[in-house]
Amino acid sequence: MPKERALIEIRLAGLSQGIHEFDFTCTAGDFNDQALTEAGISGEISVRIAIDRNEDGMTVSLDTNASAERPCDLCLTPVSLKMNGSYRLYYMYDQDQGVEEDLDIEYRSIDRNSVSIDLTEDVRETLLLSVPMKVTCTDNPDCHIYRKESPEEPEATQGRSWQESLEKLKDKYR
């Protein structure tokens, strides 16, 4: 059974030492992951990958840009979000097979003769990490909790000094 082609794959064969940049465009549906569609990611996803290849290994930098439509957690008004994520991975060439056990998640071992690397899962995780935990609308007049103050209100409070407020508080508790 043939292996399914990776969505975001970088071909390493023939890649010289130095910095190489790659751009990919895809959609949330291309990942076949319900978590991305539940996150409200819509439209095109832009992925920029920079690979710095040297004699010891490679540094891979991922930058993702996506847009999403999510409801405000307070008033349920639809909010458009621009989500940006970044992630950096370090690939070290296999020197010693026992080193792989001690590697952190950002450090990975790779064979010097590898033809390509699949970054699809790393891009998917970067997209999910760029989704905000809480979505609030700040300028919606129907959302009364995070509405910006009207221009008249700050002027009224600027006239009072903090000492006057402190004196009133002292008088209240005497």
Residue pairs with C-beta under 8 A, 6 or more apart in sequence:
6 116
6 118
6 119
6 120
7 26
7 30
7 31
7 120
7 123
8 24
8 26
8 47
8 49
8 118
8 119
8 120
8 123
9 116
9 117
9 118
9 119
9 120
10 22
10 49
10 51
10 60
10 116
10 117
10 119
11 115
11 116
12 114
12 115
12 116
12 117
13 115
13 116
15 51
15 53
16 53
17 53
17 54
17 55
18 52
18 53
19 50
19 51
19 52
19 53
20 50
20 51
20 53
21 48
21 49
21 50
21 51
22 48
22 49
22 50
22 51
23 46
23 47
23 48
23 49
24 46
24 47
24 48
24 49
24 123
25 44
25 45
25 46
25 47
26 44
26 45
26 47
27 43
27 44
27 45
28 36
28 37
28 39
28 41
28 42
28 45
28 66
28 127
29 37
31 120
31 124
33 124
35 128
36 124
36 127
36 128
39 68
39 70
39 127
39 128
39 131
40 68
40 69
40 70
40 81
40 131
41 66
41 67
41 68
41 83
41 127
41 131
42 67
42 68
42 69
43 66
43 67
44 66
45 64
45 65
45 66
45 127
46 64
46 65
46 66
47 62
47 63
47 64
47 65
47 123
48 62
48 63
48 64
49 60
49 61
49 62
49 63
49 119
50 60
50 61
50 63
51 58
51 59
51 60
51 61
52 58
52 59
52 61
56 92
56 93
57 90
57 91
57 92
57 93
57 110
58 90
58 91
58 110
59 88
59 89
59 90
59 91
60 88
60 89
60 90
60 91
60 117
60 119
61 86
61 87
61 88
62 85
62 86
62 87
62 88
62 89
62 119
62 122
62 123
62 126
63 84
63 85
63 86
64 83
64 84
64 85
64 86
64 123
64 126
64 127
64 130
65 82
65 83
65 84
66 82
66 83
66 127
66 130
67 80
67 81
67 82
67 83
68 80
68 81
68 83
68 131
69 78
69 79
69 80
69 81
70 78
70 79
70 81
70 132
70 135
71 77
71 78
71 79
71 135
72 78
72 79
72 135
72 136
72 137
72 140
72 143
73 134
73 135
73 136
74 136
74 137
74 143
74 145
74 146
75 137
75 140
75 142
75 143
75 144
75 145
77 137
77 140
77 142
77 143
79 135
79 136
79 137
81 132
81 135
83 127
83 130
83 131
83 132
84 130
85 126
85 127
85 129
85 130
86 126
87 122
87 125
87 126
87 129
88 106
89 106
89 107
89 108
89 122
90 106
90 107
90 108
91 107
91 108
91 109
91 110
91 117
92 99
92 103
92 107
92 108
92 109
92 110
93 109
93 110
93 111
93 112
94 109
94 110
94 111
94 112
99 109
100 109
103 109
110 117
136 143
136 145
136 146
137 143
137 146
138 146
138 147
138 148
139 147
139 148
140 147
141 147
